[in-house]
């Protein structure tokens, strides 16, 4: 029972942390509903795109059947590094970039065996899912088959709730803007916590070594940011 609760909780935290920005995208899609672009296209496209992301993350599960627990635990440094990078390189206009990317994808002509509209939604979901894969690979690698099935089930249930919530929030943009603004600020800390859980659960590093690794990652991220800024200034 404890393992079941842990799997559900971990799956919920991982899903929310990696799909907060999808709320913005879904709000944009639902706000563009017309006679040719229906809610079913959005929901179908979201499920299709998310399924592709899960398939791309499956090497984590297969790796977990071969690699030792300590090596699997080190994969938890991936979500930690993403969280630290988000804190150090926080961009205020990130939501605007998502809006632009979504509108560009909407404007493109994409053919599909089923529905071009659904395929366009799936394409945006996949393009926006690099962080999902980085988090799901170590999560799947640290899970046994039973936990994996529970986590996947939790993902799809939450995805349905995500689409429903976005559809309802389309009628109240004030609440939607407040929700995405404040929850987005918490995402980096949730990712760091999730990565810490994976590392400690598999006993890959001691708490002291994990803290030292976090400091090193922060230094590397800052140095990389400084290098990028110098390169931009010199190019000007």
JOJO-V90443 format. One record per backbone hydrogen bond with DSSP energy under -1.0 kcal/mol. CO is the residue of the C=O (numbers start at 1). NH is the residue of the N-H. If there is no record, write none. Layout:
CO:NH
CO:NH
//
This chain:
1:5
2:6
3:7
4:8
5:9
6:10
7:11
8:12
9:13
10:14
11:15
12:16
13:17
14:18
15:19
20:23
21:25
22:26
23:27
24:28
25:29
26:30
27:31
29:32
30:33
37:34
38:41
38:42
39:43
40:44
41:45
42:46
43:47
44:48
45:49
46:50
47:51
48:52
49:53
50:54
51:55
52:56
55:58
57:60
58:62
59:63
60:64
63:66
63:67
68:72
69:73
70:74
72:75
73:76
74:77
75:78
76:80
77:81
78:82
79:83
80:84
81:85
82:86
83:87
84:88
85:89
91:94
93:97
94:98
95:99
96:100
97:101
98:102
99:103
100:104
101:105
102:106
103:107
115:119
116:120
117:121
118:122
119:123
120:124
121:125
122:126
123:127
124:128
126:129
129:133
130:134
131:135
132:136
133:137
135:139
136:140
137:141
138:142
140:143
144:148
145:149
146:150
147:151
148:152
149:153
150:154
151:155
152:156
153:157
154:158
155:159
156:160
157:161
158:162
159:163
160:164
161:165
162:166
163:167
164:168
165:169
166:170
168:171
169:172
172:176
173:177
174:178
175:179
176:180
177:181
178:182
179:183
180:184
183:186
183:187
186:190
187:191
188:192
189:193
190:194
191:195
192:196
193:197
194:198
195:199
196:200
197:201
198:202
199:204
206:210
207:211
208:212
209:213
210:214
211:215
212:216
213:217
214:218
215:219
216:220
217:221
218:222
219:223
220:224
221:225
222:226
223:227
224:228
225:229
226:230
227:231
228:232
229:233
230:234
231:235
232:236
//
